[in-house]
Amino acid sequence: MENNSNSMLSPFKGMLDCDTISPEEFEIVESILMKGKREEIKKIFKDNGFEDKFKFLYCESDKRYKLRIPASLRNKYNLKPEYKQKSEKEVIDAVYNDYHKLSMMRLTLDEVYEMWKPIRVKKILQKDRSMHTARKNFEVYDALVKGTDFGKKTFIKIRYQDFEDFYSICEGKHISKSRANEIKTTLNKIWEYAKSIGLIDINYSKEFYLTDFKFAPKKAKPIKNSYERDKLIDYYLSLDTVYGYVCALMECLNLRISEVKALKWTDVFLDDGLICVSHMVDHEGNYRDYTKNHDEDGIHFVPISPRAMDILNRIKEKNYGFRDDFIFLGKNDNFILTGECNNNIHRACEALGIQKNFTTHDCRRYAATKAALEGMSTPAMQMAFGWKDRDTAEKYIQIAAATKEHQKMLVNVLN
């Protein structure tokens, strides 16, 4: 009997391993099969509103409870003889179909979100990726969805109108458009998870568009001008520190800070005037064999400008001798800190009287804007900056077009 029960439990163990059912639900099924507690079985069916659907009778010969089909079901399915006993496998199917599925149908959006969180983390860990994006998903849901009427709504009953009502409320909270897109991305991932476990058939989140809503535009950051950039480079070089050289080099390249952290001398081809960008250091400080795009499209070559060449030669003369041939490392041969780079930038701006809150990414924004102003095409910018989609490149081209137009208008005014 015990071996037979174990074999019957095997499909549920598979569900447990795949996180389709919870450990608590598995224990309930296990108690039914292994212990045969009649009162516990009756309570499960009673709690879920179908205590009259099944009856369990104790079988002396097998020393276990067997299922007895009531007359209503015998007539419906034409079961003969008068009392027909189901096998243990059929009992398991009945428990799963009626108890587990019914409890799933009662889940709220907040409860499905809590089920999805460990799955999201598990997938990231399996792919050896940074947790930064997942934390952003969790943060935006906890801040704007969890505990609201939308979050408390029964998941399988959520329809298009419910999304419309939810985003209408968000619209009144002065949420930026980028923030609204973060919410949509998070909800889309939750709905895809619900589809994967058979809870729903349609991803309403994916079908919903935000074009009808007027969210606050993301506050535009000022882009530095050439004079400010030159002054900052001179200031960074005067510091004669690792972080000073990092900031100076970033001003002369179009790289992300995560890519600069991962640079090795083997990636720099001084004779050819090129740098191969194929690695990054993620937000957790782990060295990765990919760039932000996580695929081969992210690998790209960037040219070394004369100013950048001069800075690299200065660094080479220092002969820091960091481990594994890295160009930049911080204390105790650990990777440099983004926060410390930003602190250096803020101190430099304060010392030079520049009233703008620049960060490391503003170096890349400056390079992208200048490239667009010079007429670089969308595909060329995608390749040069390692962007996965066209939208990012086109955004800078639109900024450049507007800037040129404004310059022409100003010339007409001055004339």
KEVOMI-456827 format. One record per residue: residue in three letters; z, y, x of N, C-alpha, C in turn. Coordinates in steps of 0.05 Angstrom, whole numbers, padded with zeros to 5 digits, always signed. Example, Ala and Ser with C-alpha at 12.3 -4.5 7.8 and 13.67 -1.06 7.14 Angstrom:
ALA+00156-00114+00264+00156-00090+00246+00156-00066+00264
SER+00142-00045+00257+00143-00021+00273+00157+00001+00258
***
This chain:
MET+00000-00024+00016+00000+00000+00000+00000+00025+00017
GLU+00016+00024+00038+00018+00047+00056-00008+00053+00070
ASN-00022+00032+00079-00048+00035+00092-00068+00046+00073
ASN-00067+00036+00048-00086+00045+00028-00082+00075+00022
SER-00056+00083+00020-00050+00112+00015-00060+00129+00038
ASN-00056+00119+00063-00066+00135+00086-00096+00138+00085
SER-00110+00117+00077-00139+00120+00075-00147+00140+00054
MET-00132+00141+00032-00137+00160+00011-00132+00188+00019
LEU-00113+00191+00038-00106+00218+00048-00126+00230+00067
SER-00143+00212+00079-00161+00222+00100-00179+00245+00092
PRO-00191+00245+00067-00207+00268+00060-00191+00294+00058
PHE-00166+00291+00050-00149+00315+00048-00141+00325+00076
LYS-00138+00306+00094-00132+00315+00122-00156+00330+00133
GLY-00180+00322+00126-00204+00336+00135-00204+00364+00123
MET-00196+00367+00098-00195+00393+00085-00174+00410+00099
LEU-00152+00398+00106-00130+00412+00120-00140+00423+00147
ASP-00154+00406+00162-00165+00414+00188-00184+00437+00186
CYS-00199+00438+00164-00219+00459+00159-00207+00483+00145
ASP-00181+00483+00140-00167+00505+00126-00177+00509+00098
THR-00189+00487+00086-00197+00489+00058-00173+00488+00039
ILE-00153+00471+00047-00128+00471+00032-00105+00478+00052
SER-00084+00488+00041-00061+00497+00057-00043+00473+00064
PRO-00026+00475+00084-00007+00453+00090+00011+00447+00067
GLU+00018+00468+00051+00036+00463+00028+00022+00446+00007
GLU-00004+00452+00002-00019+00437-00017-00023+00408-00008
PHE-00027+00405+00018-00030+00378+00029-00004+00362+00025
GLU+00019+00374+00029+00045+00361+00025+00048+00351-00003
ILE+00038+00367-00022+00040+00360-00051+00024+00334-00056
VAL-00001+00334-00046-00018+00311-00049-00005+00286-00036
GLU+00006+00291-00012+00018+00269+00004+00042+00257-00011
SER+00057+00275-00024+00081+00265-00038+00073+00248-00062
ILE+00050+00255-00075+00041+00240-00098+00033+00212-00089
LEU+00018+00211-00067+00007+00185-00058+00028+00167-00044
MET+00044+00180-00027+00061+00164-00009+00088+00157-00023
LYS+00097+00175-00041+00123+00171-00053+00121+00164-00083
GLY+00099+00172-00096+00095+00165-00124+00117+00176-00142
LYS+00124+00201-00138+00146+00213-00154+00134+00221-00181
ARG+00143+00208-00202+00131+00213-00228+00138+00241-00238
GLU+00163+00250-00235+00170+00276-00245+00155+00298-00230
GLU+00151+00294-00204+00136+00315-00189+00107+00316-00198
ILE+00095+00293-00203+00068+00293-00213+00066+00307-00240
LYS+00085+00301-00258+00085+00313-00285+00088+00343-00283
LYS+00105+00352-00264+00111+00381-00261+00085+00396-00251
ILE+00070+00384-00233+00046+00396-00223+00026+00401-00246
PHE+00023+00380-00263+00004+00383-00285+00015+00403-00306
LYS+00041+00402-00311+00053+00419-00330+00051+00448-00322
ASP+00056+00454-00296+00055+00481-00286+00027+00493-00288
ASN+00007+00475-00288-00020+00485-00289-00033+00482-00316
GLY-00018+00475-00336-00027+00476-00363-00044+00453-00373
PHE-00042+00430-00360-00057+00407-00370-00040+00382-00369
GLU-00015+00384-00378+00003+00361-00377-00005+00339-00397
ASP-00020+00348-00418-00029+00328-00438-00055+00314-00430
LYS-00067+00324-00409-00093+00313-00402-00091+00285-00389
PHE-00069+00282-00373-00065+00256-00359-00037+00246-00364
LYS-00034+00219-00364-00008+00207-00366-00006+00186-00344
PHE+00017+00185-00330+00022+00166-00309+00042+00145-00319
LEU+00035+00120-00316+00053+00098-00323+00060+00082-00299
TYR+00085+00073-00297+00094+00057-00274+00084+00028-00277
CYS+00072+00018-00256+00061-00009-00255+00080-00027-00238
GLU+00094-00046-00251+00113-00063-00237+00100-00079-00215
SER+00077-00090-00221+00064-00108-00201+00056-00093-00176
ASP+00046-00069-00178+00038-00054-00154+00060-00035-00144
LYS+00082-00033-00159+00104-00015-00152+00095+00013-00147
ARG+00078+00023-00165+00069+00050-00163+00060+00060-00190
TYR+00055+00086-00192+00046+00098-00217+00016+00097-00218
LYS+00006+00090-00242-00023+00090-00247-00029+00110-00270
LEU-00054+00118-00270-00063+00138-00290-00071+00125-00316
ARG-00061+00135-00338-00069+00125-00364-00084+00148-00379
ILE-00107+00141-00389-00124+00161-00402-00117+00163-00432
PRO-00111+00188-00442-00104+00191-00470-00129+00186-00488
ALA-00123+00182-00514-00144+00175-00533-00167+00195-00534
SER-00160+00221-00532-00180+00242-00534-00201+00239-00512
LEU-00192+00233-00488-00211+00229-00465-00226+00203-00467
ARG-00212+00182-00478-00225+00156-00480-00249+00158-00499
ASN-00245+00173-00521-00267+00177-00540-00289+00194-00528
LYS-00281+00215-00513-00301+00233-00501-00319+00219-00481
TYR-00307+00202-00465-00323+00188-00444-00329+00159-00451
ASN-00321+00151-00475-00327+00124-00484-00315+00103-00465
LEU-00290+00106-00459-00276+00089-00440-00265+00064-00455
LYS-00270+00041-00444-00259+00016-00455-00249-00001-00433
PRO-00228-00018-00438-00214-00022-00463-00197+00002-00472
GLU-00178-00004-00490-00163+00018-00502-00148+00034-00481
TYR-00136+00021-00461-00123+00035-00439-00138+00027-00413
LYS-00148+00048-00399-00163+00043-00375-00149+00056-00352
GLN-00143+00042-00330-00130+00053-00307-00150+00061-00286
LYS-00145+00085-00275-00163+00095-00253-00152+00086-00226
SER-00171+00085-00207-00163+00077-00180-00149+00101-00167
GLU-00136+00096-00144-00122+00117-00130-00141+00139-00121
LYS-00166+00132-00114-00185+00153-00105-00192+00171-00129
GLU-00194+00159-00153-00200+00176-00176-00176+00194-00183
VAL-00152+00184-00177-00129+00201-00181-00129+00225-00162
ILE-00137+00220-00137-00139+00241-00117-00159+00262-00126
ASP-00183+00252-00135-00203+00271-00144-00194+00288-00167
ALA-00178+00275-00185-00168+00290-00208-00148+00312-00199
VAL-00131+00304-00180-00111+00324-00169-00126+00347-00156
TYR-00146+00340-00140-00160+00362-00125-00176+00380-00145
ASN-00191+00367-00163-00208+00383-00181-00192+00400-00201
ASP-00169+00389-00210-00154+00404-00231-00132+00421-00219
TYR-00117+00411-00200-00095+00426-00189-00104+00447-00168
HIS-00119+00437-00147-00126+00455-00126-00146+00476-00135
LYS-00167+00467-00149-00187+00487-00158-00176+00507-00177
LEU-00158+00498-00195-00146+00516-00214-00130+00538-00199
SER-00115+00529-00179-00099+00548-00164-00117+00568-00148
MET-00140+00558-00139-00159+00575-00125-00170+00596-00143
MET-00175+00588-00168-00187+00607-00188-00168+00629-00195
ARG-00143+00626-00190-00123+00646-00197-00117+00665-00174
LEU-00130+00661-00151-00124+00677-00128-00134+00706-00132
THR-00118+00725-00122-00126+00753-00122-00141+00760-00097
LEU-00154+00783-00096-00168+00792-00072-00149+00793-00048
ASP-00125+00803-00052-00105+00805-00030-00099+00777-00019
GLU-00097+00757-00037-00090+00730-00028-00114+00717-00013
VAL-00138+00722-00023-00162+00712-00008-00163+00725+00019
TYR-00156+00751+00021-00156+00765+00046-00137+00752+00066
GLU-00113+00745+00056-00093+00732+00073-00103+00704+00083
MET-00118+00690+00066-00130+00665+00074-00151+00669+00095
TRP-00166+00691+00092-00189+00696+00110-00180+00705+00138
LYS-00158+00719+00140-00149+00730+00166-00147+00710+00188
PRO-00133+00687+00184-00132+00668+00206-00159+00655+00212
ILE-00177+00653+00192-00204+00643+00197-00219+00662+00215
ARG-00216+00688+00209-00230+00708+00225-00221+00707+00254
VAL-00195+00705+00258-00183+00703+00285-00193+00678+00299
LYS-00193+00656+00284-00201+00630+00296-00230+00630+00306
LYS-00248+00643+00290-00276+00644+00298-00279+00661+00323
ILE-00264+00683+00325-00266+00700+00349-00256+00686+00374
LEU-00234+00671+00371-00223+00657+00393-00242+00634+00402
GLN-00255+00621+00383-00274+00600+00390-00297+00611+00406
LYS-00306+00635+00399-00329+00647+00413-00320+00663+00438
ASP-00293+00664+00443-00283+00678+00466-00291+00708+00466
ARG-00286+00720+00443-00293+00748+00439-00268+00766+00438
SER-00273+00792+00439-00251+00811+00437-00241+00812+00408
MET-00215+00816+00404-00202+00818+00378-00204+00847+00367
HIS-00216+00865+00381-00216+00893+00373-00229+00897+00346
THR-00252+00885+00340-00265+00889+00315-00249+00876+00292
ALA-00237+00853+00297-00221+00840+00276-00197+00857+00269
ARG-00184+00868+00289-00161+00886+00284-00169+00910+00267
LYS-00193+00920+00272-00204+00943+00256-00208+00934+00227
ASN-00218+00909+00223-00221+00898+00196-00195+00897+00182
PHE-00174+00886+00196-00148+00883+00183-00135+00911+00178
GLU-00139+00929+00197-00126+00955+00194-00138+00970+00170
VAL-00164+00970+00167-00177+00985+00145-00170+00972+00118
TYR-00168+00946+00117-00161+00933+00091-00131+00939+00084
ASP-00113+00936+00103-00085+00942+00098-00081+00970+00090
ALA-00096+00989+00101-00092+01017+00096-00104+01026+00069
LEU-00127+01014+00061-00141+01026+00038-00146+01007+00015
VAL-00142+00981+00018-00147+00962-00003-00122+00947-00012
LYS-00106+00937+00007-00084+00920+00000-00063+00934-00018
GLY-00056+00920-00039-00036+00931-00057-00047+00949-00079
THR-00073+00955-00078-00085+00972-00099-00092+00954-00123
ASP-00100+00967-00145-00109+00951-00168-00132+00933-00162
PHE-00149+00943-00144-00172+00927-00135-00163+00902-00119
GLY-00143+00906-00102-00133+00884-00086-00118+00863-00102
LYS-00106+00872-00125-00090+00854-00142-00107+00840-00163
LYS-00132+00847-00165-00150+00835-00185-00157+00806-00178
THR-00159+00789-00198-00167+00761-00194-00194+00761-00181
PHE-00196+00746-00159-00220+00748-00142-00246+00740-00157
ILE-00245+00717-00170-00270+00707-00183-00279+00725-00206
LYS-00261+00743-00215-00269+00761-00238-00279+00788-00228
ILE-00279+00793-00202-00288+00819-00192-00319+00820-00194
ARG-00328+00842-00206-00356+00846-00211-00365+00873-00200
TYR-00391+00879-00203-00403+00904-00193-00387+00928-00201
GLN-00379+00929-00227-00364+00953-00237-00338+00957-00223
ASP-00325+00936-00215-00299+00938-00200-00304+00951-00173
PHE-00325+00944-00159-00332+00958-00134-00337+00987-00139
GLU-00351+00993-00160-00357+01021-00166-00332+01037-00171
ASP-00313+01026-00186-00287+01039-00192-00271+01043-00167
PHE-00271+01022-00149-00255+01024-00125-00266+01046-00106
TYR-00293+01046-00102-00304+01066-00084-00302+01094-00096
SER-00302+01096-00122-00298+01122-00135-00271+01134-00128
ILE-00250+01117-00128-00223+01125-00120-00223+01133-00090
CYS-00236+01117-00074-00237+01123-00045-00252+01150-00040
GLU-00272+01155-00056-00287+01180-00053-00269+01204-00057
GLY-00250+01202-00075-00232+01224-00079-00210+01227-00058
LYS-00209+01208-00039-00188+01210-00018-00199+01223+00007
HIS-00223+01234+00006-00236+01247+00028-00240+01228+00052
ILE-00247+01203+00046-00253+01183+00067-00280+01189+00078
SER-00283+01187+00104-00309+01193+00117-00328+01170+00111
LYS-00354+01176+00114-00375+01157+00109-00372+01132+00127
SER-00365+01137+00152-00362+01115+00171-00339+01097+00163
ARG-00317+01110+00153-00294+01095+00144-00301+01077+00119
ALA-00317+01089+00101-00326+01074+00078-00343+01050+00086
ASN-00359+01053+00106-00375+01031+00116-00358+01010+00129
GLU-00336+01018+00141-00318+00998+00153-00305+00981+00130
ILE-00298+00994+00108-00287+00980+00085-00308+00960+00075
LYS-00333+00969+00071-00354+00952+00061-00358+00928+00079
THR-00358+00932+00105-00362+00910+00125-00340+00890+00122
THR-00315+00899+00119-00292+00881+00117-00294+00865+00091
LEU-00300+00878+00069-00302+00864+00043-00325+00844+00043
ASN-00346+00851+00057-00369+00833+00059-00362+00807+00073
LYS-00346+00810+00094-00337+00786+00109-00319+00769+00092
ILE-00301+00781+00076-00283+00766+00058-00300+00751+00037
TRP-00320+00764+00026-00337+00751+00005-00353+00728+00017
GLU-00362+00732+00041-00377+00710+00054-00359+00686+00059
TYR-00334+00691+00066-00314+00669+00069-00309+00655+00042
ALA-00307+00671+00020-00302+00660-00006-00326+00642-00014
LYS-00350+00650-00007-00374+00633-00013-00373+00607+00003
SER-00363+00609+00028-00363+00585+00045-00344+00564+00035
ILE-00323+00572+00020-00303+00552+00010-00309+00546-00019
GLY-00331+00555-00030-00339+00548-00057-00325+00563-00079
LEU-00312+00585-00073-00298+00601-00093-00317+00617-00110
ILE-00338+00627-00098-00358+00643-00113-00386+00634-00104
ASP-00406+00643-00119-00434+00637-00113-00449+00662-00103
ILE-00440+00686-00112-00454+00710-00106-00436+00729-00090
ASN-00447+00741-00069-00432+00761-00053-00438+00789-00065
TYR-00421+00797-00083-00425+00823-00096-00421+00846-00076
SER-00405+00842-00056-00400+00863-00036-00426+00869-00021
LYS-00441+00849-00015-00466+00853+00000-00487+00867-00016
GLU-00487+00862-00043-00506+00875-00061-00499+00903-00068
PHE-00475+00912-00062-00466+00939-00069-00473+00959-00047
TYR-00484+00982-00055-00492+01002-00036-00476+01028-00040
LEU-00471+01042-00019-00455+01066-00020-00471+01092-00022
THR-00497+01089-00027-00514+01113-00028-00507+01132-00051
ASP-00495+01122-00072-00489+01139-00095-00463+01154-00092
PHE-00448+01149-00070-00422+01162-00067-00424+01183-00045
LYS-00408+01204-00048-00409+01226-00029-00383+01226-00013
PHE-00383+01211+00008-00360+01210+00026-00362+01233+00046
ALA-00339+01241+00057-00339+01263+00076-00354+01254+00102
PRO-00371+01271+00112-00385+01263+00137-00366+01262+00160
LYS-00372+01244+00179-00355+01242+00203-00356+01268+00218
LYS-00333+01277+00226-00331+01303+00240-00347+01301+00266
ALA-00367+01319+00268-00385+01319+00291-00370+01330+00316
LYS-00372+01315+00337-00359+01324+00362-00379+01342+00378
PRO-00369+01363+00390-00386+01380+00406-00396+01365+00431
ILE-00422+01370+00438-00433+01357+00462-00432+01378+00484
LYS-00424+01369+00507-00421+01387+00530-00448+01398+00539
ASN-00448+01421+00551-00473+01432+00562-00474+01426+00592
SER-00497+01432+00604-00502+01424+00632-00482+01438+00651
TYR-00475+01463+00644-00457+01478+00662-00429+01464+00662
GLU-00420+01457+00638-00393+01444+00636-00394+01417+00651
ARG-00416+01403+00648-00418+01377+00661-00417+01379+00691
ASP-00431+01399+00703-00431+01402+00732-00404+01410+00742
LYS-00390+01427+00727-00363+01435+00735-00344+01412+00734
LEU-00347+01395+00714-00329+01371+00712-00334+01352+00735
ILE-00359+01347+00742-00365+01329+00764-00353+01339+00790
ASP-00356+01364+00796-00344+01376+00820-00314+01373+00820
TYR-00302+01376+00797-00272+01374+00795-00264+01345+00800
TYR-00278+01326+00788-00270+01298+00791-00272+01289+00821
LEU-00293+01298+00834-00297+01290+00862-00276+01303+00880
SER-00266+01327+00872-00245+01340+00888-00219+01325+00887
LEU-00215+01309+00866-00190+01293+00863-00188+01271+00884
ASP-00212+01260+00892-00213+01239+00912-00195+01215+00905
THR-00197+01207+00879-00182+01184+00869-00201+01165+00856
VAL-00192+01140+00851-00209+01120+00838-00217+01130+00810
TYR-00198+01140+00795-00204+01150+00768-00222+01175+00769
GLY-00219+01191+00789-00237+01214+00793-00266+01205+00797
TYR-00269+01185+00814-00296+01175+00819-00308+01161+00795
VAL-00291+01147+00779-00301+01134+00755-00312+01155+00736
CYS-00297+01177+00731-00306+01198+00712-00331+01212+00723
ALA-00332+01217+00749-00355+01230+00761-00380+01213+00758
LEU-00378+01187+00763-00401+01169+00761-00410+01166+00732
MET-00392+01165+00713-00399+01163+00685-00415+01187+00676
GLU-00410+01210+00687-00425+01234+00680-00454+01233+00689
CYS-00459+01216+00709-00486+01214+00720-00501+01189+00711
LEU-00488+01172+00694-00501+01148+00684-00499+01148+00653
ASN-00512+01129+00641-00511+01127+00612-00497+01102+00603
LEU-00475+01095+00616-00461+01070+00611-00436+01074+00593
ARG-00428+01052+00580-00402+01052+00566-00380+01048+00586
ILE-00356+01057+00579-00333+01053+00598-00328+01023+00602
SER-00332+01006+00582-00328+00978+00585-00347+00966+00605
GLU-00371+00977+00608-00391+00967+00627-00385+00978+00655
VAL-00375+01002+00657-00367+01014+00683-00344+00998+00695
LYS-00325+00990+00679-00303+00974+00688-00312+00948+00701
ALA-00333+00936+00691-00342+00910+00700-00362+00911+00723
LEU-00369+00935+00732-00390+00938+00753-00381+00925+00779
LYS-00399+00910+00791-00394+00900+00818-00417+00911+00836
TRP-00411+00910+00862-00432+00919+00881-00457+00902+00880
THR-00454+00876+00871-00477+00859+00869-00495+00867+00845
ASP-00484+00884+00827-00500+00894+00805-00516+00919+00812
VAL-00509+00931+00835-00521+00957+00843-00542+00952+00865
PHE-00566+00960+00859-00588+00958+00878-00596+00986+00887
LEU-00582+00994+00909-00586+01022+00919-00614+01027+00929
ASP-00626+01007+00942-00653+01010+00952-00674+01014+00930
ASP-00669+01000+00907-00688+01003+00885-00680+01025+00865
GLY-00655+01036+00869-00646+01057+00852-00640+01047+00823
LEU-00630+01022+00821-00624+01011+00794-00597+00997+00793
ILE-00585+00997+00769-00560+00983+00765-00565+00963+00742
CYS-00558+00938+00746-00561+00917+00725-00535+00916+00709
VAL-00538+00921+00683-00514+00921+00665-00515+00895+00649
SER-00498+00876+00656-00498+00850+00642-00470+00840+00635
HIS-00449+00855+00643-00421+00847+00638-00405+00870+00626
MET-00382+00864+00616-00364+00884+00606-00335+00875+00608
VAL-00316+00894+00605-00288+00887+00603-00279+00896+00575
ASP-00269+00877+00559-00263+00883+00531-00237+00898+00528
HIS-00229+00904+00504-00206+00921+00498-00180+00907+00507
GLU-00181+00880+00509-00157+00865+00518-00156+00863+00549
GLY-00176+00875+00563-00176+00874+00592-00187+00848+00603
ASN-00204+00834+00588-00216+00809+00597-00245+00814+00606
TYR-00252+00803+00629-00279+00805+00639-00298+00786+00624
ARG-00320+00797+00613-00338+00782+00596-00366+00780+00608
ASP-00379+00757+00604-00406+00753+00614-00427+00762+00593
TYR-00422+00784+00581-00440+00797+00562-00433+00826+00559
THR-00451+00841+00546-00445+00869+00540-00435+00871+00512
LYS-00434+00896+00501-00423+00900+00475-00439+00885+00453
ASN-00465+00881+00458-00482+00868+00438-00478+00837+00437
HIS-00464+00826+00457-00458+00797+00458-00483+00780+00460
ASP-00505+00790+00468-00529+00774+00471-00546+00784+00494
GLU-00568+00771+00499-00585+00778+00521-00598+00805+00518
ASP-00601+00815+00493-00613+00841+00489-00596+00864+00501
GLY-00570+00858+00505-00552+00878+00516-00556+00882+00546
ILE-00568+00862+00559-00572+00864+00588-00595+00884+00593
HIS-00590+00905+00609-00610+00925+00614-00606+00937+00642
PHE-00626+00951+00652-00625+00964+00678-00624+00994+00673
VAL-00607+01008+00688-00606+01037+00686-00613+01049+00713
PRO-00628+01071+00714-00635+01083+00739-00611+01098+00751
ILE-00611+01099+00778-00590+01114+00792-00601+01142+00799
SER-00589+01162+00788-00598+01189+00794-00589+01197+00822
PRO-00601+01217+00834-00593+01226+00861-00563+01233+00862
ARG-00552+01245+00841-00524+01252+00840-00507+01227+00839
ALA-00516+01207+00823-00501+01182+00821-00503+01167+00848
MET-00526+01168+00861-00529+01155+00887-00509+01167+00908
ASP-00506+01193+00907-00487+01206+00926-00459+01197+00920
ILE-00451+01195+00895-00424+01186+00887-00419+01157+00895
LEU-00439+01140+00891-00436+01112+00899-00433+01109+00929
ASN-00448+01125+00944-00446+01123+00973-00418+01133+00983
ARG-00408+01153+00969-00380+01162+00976-00360+01140+00971
ILE-00363+01126+00948-00345+01105+00941-00347+01082+00962
LYS-00372+01076+00970-00376+01054+00989-00363+01061+01016
GLU-00364+01086+01023-00351+01094+01048-00321+01091+01048
LYS-00310+01093+01024-00280+01089+01021-00272+01061+01028
ASN-00290+01042+01022-00285+01013+01028-00259+01004+01017
TYR-00256+01007+00990-00231+01000+00977-00224+00970+00981
GLY-00245+00953+00982-00240+00924+00986-00227+00911+00962
PHE-00235+00918+00938-00224+00906+00915-00233+00877+00913
ARG-00218+00861+00897-00224+00833+00894-00251+00829+00879
ASP-00263+00807+00886-00288+00798+00872-00310+00819+00873
ASP-00309+00837+00893-00331+00856+00897-00333+00877+00875
PHE-00311+00882+00859-00312+00902+00838-00313+00930+00851
ILE-00328+00948+00838-00329+00976+00848-00304+00991+00842
PHE-00293+00987+00817-00269+01001+00809-00247+00982+00799
LEU-00223+00985+00809-00200+00971+00798-00176+00990+00800
GLY-00156+00985+00783-00132+01002+00783-00110+00990+00800
LYS-00086+00994+00791-00062+00984+00806-00062+00954+00806
ASN-00052+00943+00828-00048+00914+00830-00074+00898+00825
ASP-00097+00911+00832-00123+00898+00828-00129+00891+00799
ASN-00117+00906+00780-00124+00902+00752-00146+00921+00744
PHE-00159+00916+00721-00181+00934+00713-00170+00961+00706
ILE-00187+00982+00711-00179+01009+00705-00174+01012+00675
LEU-00158+01032+00667-00150+01036+00639-00167+01059+00627
THR-00177+01054+00603-00193+01074+00589-00176+01098+00583
GLY-00151+01094+00575-00133+01116+00568-00128+01134+00592
GLU-00126+01122+00616-00121+01138+00640-00146+01154+00647
CYS-00170+01143+00642-00195+01158+00647-00196+01182+00628
ASN-00189+01178+00603-00189+01200+00583-00168+01221+00591
ASN-00146+01212+00601-00125+01232+00610-00136+01249+00633
ASN-00151+01237+00651-00164+01252+00673-00184+01272+00662
ILE-00199+01264+00642-00218+01283+00630-00204+01306+00617
HIS-00183+01300+00602-00168+01322+00588-00156+01341+00608
ARG-00145+01331+00630-00133+01348+00650-00154+01365+00663
ALA-00178+01353+00668-00200+01368+00680-00209+01391+00662
CYS-00212+01385+00636-00220+01406+00617-00200+01428+00615
GLU-00175+01421+00616-00153+01441+00615-00154+01459+00640
ALA-00158+01446+00663-00158+01461+00688-00182+01480+00690
LEU-00205+01472+00678-00229+01488+00679-00232+01507+00655
GLY-00213+01506+00637-00214+01524+00613-00235+01515+00593
ILE-00242+01489+00592-00261+01479+00572-00246+01471+00547
GLN-00252+01485+00525-00237+01480+00500-00251+01459+00483
LYS-00255+01436+00494-00267+01414+00479-00253+01388+00486
ASN-00249+01371+00465-00234+01346+00469-00253+01324+00477
PHE-00262+01323+00502-00280+01303+00511-00266+01276+00517
THR-00282+01255+00515-00272+01228+00523-00294+01215+00541
THR-00288+01190+00549-00307+01176+00566-00334+01172+00552
HIS-00334+01168+00526-00359+01163+00512-00376+01187+00509
ASP-00365+01211+00513-00381+01236+00512-00400+01237+00535
CYS-00395+01223+00557-00414+01222+00579-00440+01208+00570
ARG-00436+01187+00555-00459+01172+00544-00474+01188+00523
ARG-00459+01202+00506-00471+01218+00485-00487+01241+00497
TYR-00478+01252+00519-00492+01274+00533-00519+01263+00543
ALA-00518+01239+00556-00542+01227+00567-00562+01221+00545
ALA-00553+01210+00522-00570+01203+00500-00583+01228+00488
THR-00568+01249+00485-00579+01274+00473-00600+01286+00491
LYS-00594+01287+00517-00613+01298+00536-00639+01281+00537
ALA-00636+01254+00535-00660+01237+00536-00677+01242+00511
ALA-00664+01246+00488-00680+01251+00464-00693+01279+00465
LEU-00680+01298+00477-00691+01325+00480-00716+01325+00498
GLU-00716+01306+00517-00738+01304+00536-00761+01288+00524
GLY-00757+01278+00499-00779+01265+00485-00780+01235+00488
MET-00758+01222+00497-00758+01193+00500-00761+01180+00472
SER-00778+01159+00470-00783+01146+00445-00759+01128+00437
THR-00759+01120+00411-00738+01103+00401-00736+01076+00416
PRO-00758+01061+00419-00756+01035+00434-00746+01039+00463
ALA-00756+01060+00475-00748+01065+00503-00718+01071+00505
MET-00708+01087+00486-00679+01093+00486-00663+01068+00480
GLN-00672+01051+00462-00658+01026+00456-00656+01009+00481
MET-00677+01007+00497-00678+00991+00521-00660+01003+00542
ALA-00661+01030+00545-00646+01043+00566-00616+01044+00561
PHE-00608+01046+00536-00580+01048+00530-00568+01021+00520
GLY-00585+01001+00516-00574+00975+00508-00565+00974+00480
TRP-00578+00989+00461-00570+00989+00433-00584+00966+00419
LYS-00570+00955+00400-00580+00932+00385-00599+00940+00362
ASP-00594+00963+00350-00610+00972+00328-00623+00999+00333
ARG-00643+01005+00317-00659+01030+00321-00643+01054+00310
ASP-00625+01050+00291-00612+01072+00278-00597+01090+00298
THR-00584+01078+00318-00569+01093+00337-00587+01111+00353
ALA-00610+01100+00362-00629+01116+00378-00641+01139+00361
GLU-00648+01132+00336-00660+01152+00318-00641+01174+00312
LYS-00615+01168+00311-00595+01189+00306-00596+01211+00327
TYR-00598+01203+00352-00599+01222+00374-00626+01237+00374
ILE-00647+01223+00366-00673+01237+00365-00673+01258+00343
GLN-00660+01253+00320-00657+01272+00299-00640+01296+00308
ILE-00619+01291+00323-00603+01313+00334-00619+01330+00353
ALA-00635+01317+00370-00652+01332+00389-00673+01349+00374
ALA-00685+01337+00353-00705+01352+00337-00693+01377+00325
ALA-00669+01373+00313-00655+01396+00301-00648+01417+00322
THR-00640+01408+00345-00632+01426+00367-00657+01443+00375
LYS-00680+01430+00379-00704+01444+00387-00712+01464+00365
GLU-00710+01456+00340-00717+01474+00318-00699+01498+00318
HIS-00673+01494+00322-00654+01516+00323-00660+01535+00346
GLN-00669+01523+00368-00675+01540+00391-00700+01558+00385
LYS-00720+01546+00371-00743+01563+00364-00735+01585+00345
MET-00718+01579+00326-00709+01599+00306-00694+01622+00321
LEU-00677+01614+00341-00662+01634+00355-00681+01652+00372
VAL-00702+01640+00383-00721+01656+00399-00735+01676+00381
ASN-00743+01667+00356-00755+01686+00337-00737+01709+00330
VAL-00711+01702+00326-00692+01723+00320-00689+01743+00343
LEU-00688+01733+00367-00684+01750+00390-00710+01768+00394
ASN-00733+01756+00389-00758+01771+00392-00759+01794+00371
***
